[in-house]
Amino acid sequence: MTMNVNVAVAKISREVPIAEACLDEALISVSSLMKSIVQARRETGVAPSTGQSTIARLARAQLSLVTATNDMLRVHSDLAKLAQIHAGMDLHEHCTDAHLESENVAKLKFVS
């Protein structure tokens, strides 16, 4: 099934905020786990070195989520620019009315 530009924009527009929210939720979950691990270590009275390598790995996972969020925000910005160009039907100036006939619309290419 061929997807037209407006359908693609609508679908992506719904999915971007969901992906952003999922990254936030993952960061909250990892942060909560970090708090619980450090709190458990402190409150159970085990040696300060207990679980340190695990905490370091979790911190790297947390940083990876922050990096992923940064990348997702850049993707969002890139997609917004693409939508402005393509969903705005910014077609090349040399397209004639004949190009806009229903059987030819799928063949049009967007230019920037």
Backbone hydrogen bonds, N-H to C=O, Kabsch-Sander energy under -0.5 kcal/mol:
donor,donor_aa,acceptor,acceptor_aa,energy
8,A,4,N,-2.4
9,V,5,V,-2.7
10,A,6,N,-2.2
11,K,7,V,-2.6
12,I,8,A,-2.7
13,S,9,V,-2.7
14,R,10,A,-1.4
15,E,11,K,-1.7
16,V,12,I,-2.5
18,I,14,R,-0.7
19,A,15,E,-2.4
20,E,16,V,-2.4
21,A,17,P,-2.5
22,C,18,I,-2.3
23,L,19,A,-2.0
24,D,20,E,-2.1
25,E,21,A,-2.7
26,A,22,C,-2.5
27,L,23,L,-2.4
28,I,24,D,-2.5
29,S,25,E,-2.5
30,V,26,A,-2.7
31,S,27,L,-2.4
32,S,28,I,-2.5
33,L,29,S,-2.3
34,M,30,V,-2.4
35,K,31,S,-2.3
36,S,32,S,-2.4
37,I,33,L,-2.6
38,V,34,M,-2.4
39,Q,35,K,-2.7
40,A,36,S,-2.5
41,R,37,I,-2.3
42,R,38,V,-2.3
43,E,39,Q,-3.0
44,T,40,A,-1.9
45,G,41,R,-0.6
45,G,42,R,-0.6
46,V,41,R,-0.9
50,T,47,A,-2.0
52,Q,49,S,-2.1
55,I,51,G,-2.5
56,A,52,Q,-2.5
57,R,53,S,-2.1
58,L,54,T,-2.5
59,A,55,I,-2.5
60,R,56,A,-2.0
61,A,57,R,-2.2
62,Q,58,L,-2.6
63,L,59,A,-2.6
64,S,60,R,-2.3
65,L,61,A,-1.9
66,V,62,Q,-2.0
67,T,63,L,-2.6
68,A,64,S,-2.7
69,T,65,L,-2.4
70,N,66,V,-2.3
71,D,67,T,-2.4
72,M,68,A,-2.6
73,L,69,T,-2.4
74,R,70,N,-1.8
75,V,71,D,-2.5
76,H,72,M,-2.7
77,S,73,L,-2.0
78,D,74,R,-2.8
79,L,75,V,-3.1
80,A,76,H,-2.2
81,K,77,S,-2.0
82,L,78,D,-2.4
83,A,79,L,-2.7
84,Q,80,A,-2.0
85,I,81,K,-2.0
86,H,82,L,-3.5
87,A,83,A,-1.5
88,G,83,A,-0.9
89,M,86,H,-1.4
90,D,85,I,-1.7
91,L,89,M,-2.5
92,H,109,K,-0.5
95,C,92,H,-1.8
99,H,96,T,-1.1
100,L,96,T,-0.6
100,L,97,D,-1.1
101,E,98,A,-1.2
104,N,101,E,-2.1
105,V,101,E,-1.2
107,K,104,N,-1.4
108,L,104,N,-0.6
108,L,105,V,-1.3
111,V,90,D,-0.7
